Amino acid sequence: MPDVRMASPQGRWILFTTVLGSSMALLDSTVVNVALPRIGRDLDANLSALQWTVNAYMVTLAGLILLGGALGDRFGRRKVFVVGVVWFAVASLLCGIAPNAGALIAARALQGVGGALLTPGSLALIQASFHPDDRGRAVGLWSGFGGVGAAVGPFVGGWLVDGPGWRWVFLLNVPLALVCVPVALRHVPESGGGGTRGRFDVLGAVLGAVALALLTYALIEAGAGGWVVAVTAVAGVAAAVAFVVVERRRPDPMMPPDIFSSRQFTAVNLVTLCVYAALGGFFFLAALQLQVVVGYSALAAGTALLPTTVLMLLLSARSGELADRIGPRLPLTVGPLLCAVGMLLMLRVGPGASYWADVLPALVVLGLGLVMLVAPLTATVLGSVDVARAGLASGINNAAARAAGLVAVAALPLLAGMGEEAYREPAAFDAAFGRAMGWCAGALVVGALIALVTVRRPPPGCKRPECLRYGSVVSPPLEGEPVRKRLG
């Protein structure tokens, strides 16, 4: 039984290193958007290269995050967490010294592998280390500090881009890792390791990542046309079909198909796909819009986006309490609709836009929508499956959100008619941004309708979310396995 107490020096060190490690991956999921215009200018990169700068990271992270959690359970959570931090730091160094866009994209893909190793392990170490009486408080502090990191991330990223340069957005991870790794090795007890049996679903993980990569490539390059794009699209669909076949036939699949026999679980994941596709596309394009069209610096653009995350951090716990009383259907319907209104309000953000009259109202409405939907979405995911599979259900939901975001980043410029040089032409980008916001709002409306028709109140006694304060806009929180299973 875990016995570390929250008030002990060891407890504080465990909390410190897990927050620091998870924040590295969380920050890189958001702050890079602020740096994109400067990256494009310095590396002479077109819009496709900027899309890949975001998506190369998301492809490997989304495709391998479930496998990363399984590796920690098998070989030791601290060990895999430390490997993930080191891997992430080395990949960040490669990003920071990348001589061209191709090298940066390759390094970003390696970063995603490191993120897939360290992200599940961060929360798992908290759950496996602390005494049951202190575990809830520890998880609450972990999610709260992580939310603070998510809130300040775009601000710090903008400051680095305008100051030392965009490369320091990545290089900053190296000293953070140099602090995190020794603390983890000295103070964090090992857990897991030999506790699970069966074969790893490496084939399923590879097929999932390959399918995402090929389909993403086809969407990004679709505007150019040609036989290569067509062949890639067909290969991507074939890889996706092969993934489903493999998961159905393996005795220990990464994503057991029978978990989708729960209609509620399937429905809430469809809502997740709609919501996080819209959010992924929005935050990719909004950072560009504020800099390319409105004329903000990177620091101003990063600061401008803070209200959405701050609202989530301050109000998400109360939203969860409200959903417990009234059920998840209304919040999961109204929340996406509010987000859609916020994105439509962004249509007012063009040349000469006022932050207080145009930008802030849109972000506040968007933030209130996210506050309303994120906690109920997570609770519904956990409540729609057997309690023993809650950790798996949360991992699948998290991966689905990230996959939806990367597909949106790939597809939105195509749907909105953005050319390869659009981000260098303010008028053309502004027009395409307006069309993209229409697509994002439409996806959110579809998500709201799905929730209205399909979502029901989870049964009593189901597992409840532990991460009550959450600030990430790219994915819902990862929740771990139930205590009874981990301690049993």
VEXNULO-798973 format. One record per residue (C-alpha): x, y, z. Coordinates in steps of 0.05 Angstrom, whole numbers, plus 5000, padded with zeros to 4 digits. Layout:
<recs>
XYZ
...
</recs>
This chain:
<recs>
500050005000
502750694984
504651075047
507751745028
504252315065
502852975032
506053385088
512653005085
518753265047
518352655002
511152804986
512853514966
518553274922
513952764887
508853304873
514253774848
517353304798
510853024771
508053724760
514653944727
514853334681
507553374659
508054124649
513654034599
509053634553
502954054567
506454714551
509254454485
502154274464
500055014468
505855504467
508555284399
502455594366
504656284389
511556174357
509155944289
509556604251
516756714274
518655994259
515756064189
519556714177
526256464204
526055784169
522556034106
516955524118
510255514083
503555384117
504154624107
510654624146
507455014202
501754514204
506753954210
510454314265
504154244306
501753574280
508253174280
508053224356
500753054361
501152454315
506152074358
503152314424
496052114405
498151464374
502651224430
499851514495
495950874512
502150454500
506150934544
501450794603
501950044592
509650074591
509550424658
505049894688
509649344663
516749614672
515750124728
512350794726
518151194752
522850864702
518451014642
516951714668
524451864673
525751574605
520151994577
522952634609
529952504582
527252324513
522952944512
528853384532
533453094479
528053184426
526953894451
534354034442
533853784371
527954244359
531754834387
537754734341
533854514279
537054824217
530754774174
523454604176
524453874159
529153764217
524354134264
518453704242
522453054253
524653294322
517453474340
515352754323
520652504371
518052994423
511252674418
514251994434
517252284497
510652604515
507051944507
511851624557
511752164610
504552424607
500851794634
506351654684
505852334718
498852224747
500151474757
506051634802
501752094845
496351554851
501350994866
505651384916
501151754965
497351475024
489951385008
488051925058
492452435021
491452194950
485552634932
489053264956
495453074919
491652964854
488053624865
494553994874
497653644814
491853844769
491554544798
498954684788
498554374719
492854854703
497055444726
502555204680
497655164622
495255864637
502056194638
504855774581
502656204522
504956834560
511856534573
512156274501
510656954473
515857284518
521156784495
519356874421
519757634426
525957614470
531257064464
527756754403
522956184386
528355664395
528155784470
520955534471
524154854461
530954954494
527655144560
525654414569
532854194576
534254534643
527354334668
529053614653
535853684688
531953874751
526353374743
530352734731
534852744793
529052914838
524952344809
530551844818
531952064889
525052184918
519751814877
518551084896
518050584840
511250274827
508549794776
513549334744
511248624734
504148784756
501148644688
501748054641
500447934568
503548204505
504248934488
500049174430
505849494394
502849324326
496349674344
500050294369
504350334306
498350234260
494450774296
500151274291
501551094218
494151184200
494051864233
500452074199
498351854130
491452164134
494352804162
499252834104
493752724054
489453284084
495253784088
497553644016
490653553986
490654253957
496654073913
493153443887
496852903850
497452153854
501952163915
496452493956
491351983931
495751393947
497351674016
489951764031
488351044010
494250784051
491851184111
484850884106
487950194098
492250294160
486050514199
482249894177
488149464195
488349784264
481049604276
482248884252
488348804296
484849084357
479048604347
483547994342
488948114394
487947804463
490648444497
488849024451
491049734465
483949964450
479049394465
473349444415
468349184466
469149824507
465050164453
459249694467
457250224517
452850704477
454251254527
461751174519
461351184444
456751794445
461152204491
467252044449
463552304388
462252944427
469652954445
471652894372
467153484352
469153934409
476753824406
476953844331
474054544336
478654744393
484954464359
483454844296
481555484333
487755544376
492255384316
489155934274
487556444329
494956534347
496456664274
490457124265
492457564323
499557644297
498657634222
492258034216
491358434280
498858584286
500158324356
507058124379
508057404401
507757624474
501258014463
498157424426
500056934481
497357404535
490957534496
489156794498
489956744574
482656874595
480156214567
485055804607
484356224670
476756134669
477555384663
482455374720
478055784766
471255504751
471954784727
471054474796
464554844806
462254634738
463453904758
459354004821
453654304780
453753724731
453353234789
446853564811
443353664744
446553114702
451453184643
446653264585
445054004593
452354214605
454753794547
449454124503
450054844525
457654834532
459254684459
453955194437
457255734480
463955544449
460855604380
458356304397
465356494421
468356274356
463256654315
464857274357
471957194333
469457404264
469958114291
477358034303
480658334242
485158914223
484859454277
480759014325
480259244397
482358734449
477158964500
471359034452
472858464402
477957954426
476457904500
468857794494
469857224445
474956884490
470756974553
464756644520
469156094493
472155994562
465355954595
463355424545
469555014561
468355104636
461354824626
463254214585
470153944605
468653674675
461953354656
465153054594
470552714636
465452484688
461052184634
466851814603
468651504670
461451354688
459851004622
464350394633
465749904688
469850214745
475649754731
476350044661
475850774680
483250914669
482950584600
476650974582
479951634602
486151464561
482051314499
478051954508
484552354515
487552034453
481152164414
481352904432
488652974410
487252594345
481253044331
485553654341
491053434294
486053254239
482953944247
489654284241
490853884177
483853984147
481654684166
486455064121
484154634063
476754734080
477755484089
481655564024
488255784054
494155784006
501255584024
503156314034
496756544067
499956704133
504457204098
498457564067
494057884121
487958014078
487757304050
488856994118
483457424150
478257194098
480256464106
480156524183
472956744180
471056134139
474855684187
471155964247
464655774211
467155054204
469255034278
462555304301
459054784258
462954214290
461154474359
453754504341
454053784317
457353584383
451853934422
446353574383
449752904395
449953054469
442753274471
440252644438
444852114468
447852314535
444552074599
446252124673
451551604694
449251084744
450551204818
457050934847
461151034784
468251314787
468552074792
473852524763
479752694808
482753254765
477853784784
481954384763
484454334692
487154844644
488954494580
485154694517
487954124474
485153514511
480853304570
484653084633
487552394639
484552014697
487851404729
485550724749
481050654810
484450624877
481249954893
484449644832
491249954844
491449754917
487849104912
</recs>
